[in-house]
Amino acid sequence: MSKVPQPLLRDIRLAHLKQLAQLEVPPPRKAPTDDVPPEVVMENILSWIQDNPSALQAARDMQCTSDSYVTPNWDTVFFTFVESITMYLRKDKEVISALSAARAGDYDRALAHLDASQELILTVAAAIDCEFVQLCDFAEQTPDGTLYQSGAYAGLFISKASGKPFMGVGFKGTNSLRDKLTDLDWQPIVPPQPEILWGAPTHRGFYLALFGQFTTDLNSQVPFEVLVEQLRSVYTSDSRLHFTGHSLGGAFSALTYAEFLRRQEAETAFAQFALGDLYTYGGPRSSYEPFATELNKRTREGSGKHMFRIVNSQDPVPTIPPLFADDLINYPFIHARGAWRITVNGPEKMNEEPPPLPPLPVDQMVGEDHNPFNYYTSWQSTPHS
């Protein structure tokens, strides 16, 4: 039985179509030949789910949390990893078709394409006994002040389990040219609204993708605010709320989690959310101090809120930005705590920053270690159910 009323789901979809109707139809793009088709990714995820029912059930019993801020619950790690990789299953071509139909005023056809764009995500969500609701989609839009970058795409996984309700906010990682240009725009920006992220200088591409303005002829929107508005419409007060993402999605989830923590102290409207944990996979650095210090203070033992940064073997992405070790003194990006490395030999606790782990030399960077399939292979050697 659905936990979200169908009229509310339709309202959320229509709001998205109205947003799409304001955009110009982008030119056709050809996916790189080395991209794995989303259908193949989905089949892999479904096989992981089929092979690990005990881990999934144990994570549900924990409401996708961990008991301590020191060691992650590896069952919860698996559940949130599945959520994070499922976010890559968005069908870009169907979104573009929905955009074209919405601009033409054919909302019924646009809704059909929008539903088709989420078909694979919904399939995986059902396999882990969840519903899925899109929270924001700015992946085809460019933030003000940039030429061709992307905004955040996020969705909500709502557990259907009775008795121990939880919800998970997942973010899509890098899988388009727009996303790659967002990743590369790493020069720090001081938040124009000084209270955001405690005023910490932040990776410009990440900041604008979440907190920047996206202006069309009719209005201006901020992805973070759209996400919060949609989340409020479906959130139930007894649900533990966690955040997750892989790669670029890891950066988005960390920044969003931090801002939720900050606003819970500053704005009564955020008190309704029962915040749980943060789980990121192969996420890059996103901010200077005081970001890490403020985030660490709010996720101490006894807080009921924990964060874990999972790194597969020698994945180079968590060691950047900057791109070169000599630049660390001039660009002091730093991770918050909670780092664990996973390999086929089992998990190990990593040293916390500071000092930041220097980027690997280019000739030692192993891109395959960033691949989600290899993250899953390493997770299998963790002590899970």
Salt bridges, closest charged atoms under 4 A:
GLU24 OE2 - ARG103 NH2 3.84
GLU83 OE1 - HIS242 NE2 2.67
ASP92 OD2 - ARG29 NH2 2.81
ASP92 OD1 - ARG90 NH1 2.54
GLU94 OE1 - HIS113 ND1 2.75
ASP106 OD2 - ARG109 NE 3.21
ASP115 OD2 - ARG13 NH2 2.84
GLU119 OE1 - LYS91 NZ 3.23
ASP137 OD2 - HIS16 NE2 3.66
ASP137 OD2 - ARG90 NE 3.09
GLU140 OE1 - ARG29 NH1 3.22
GLU140 OE2 - ARG90 NH1 3.29
ASP179 OD2 - LYS172 NZ 2.65
ASP185 OD2 - ARG204 NH1 2.57
GLU225 OE2 - ARG263 NH1 3.15
GLU259 OE2 - ARG262 NH2 2.68
GLU259 OE2 - ARG263 NE 2.76
GLU265 OE2 - ARG298 NE 2.94
GLU267 OE2 - ARG263 NH1 3.87
ASP277 OD1 - HIS306 ND1 3.78
GLU294 OE1 - LYS297 NZ 3.35
GLU294 OE1 - ARG298 NH1 2.57
ASP315 OD2 - HIS370 ND1 2.82
GLU348 OE2 - ARG341 NE 3.52
GLU352 OE2 - LYS349 NZ 2.46
GLU353 OE2 - ARG285 NH2 3.15
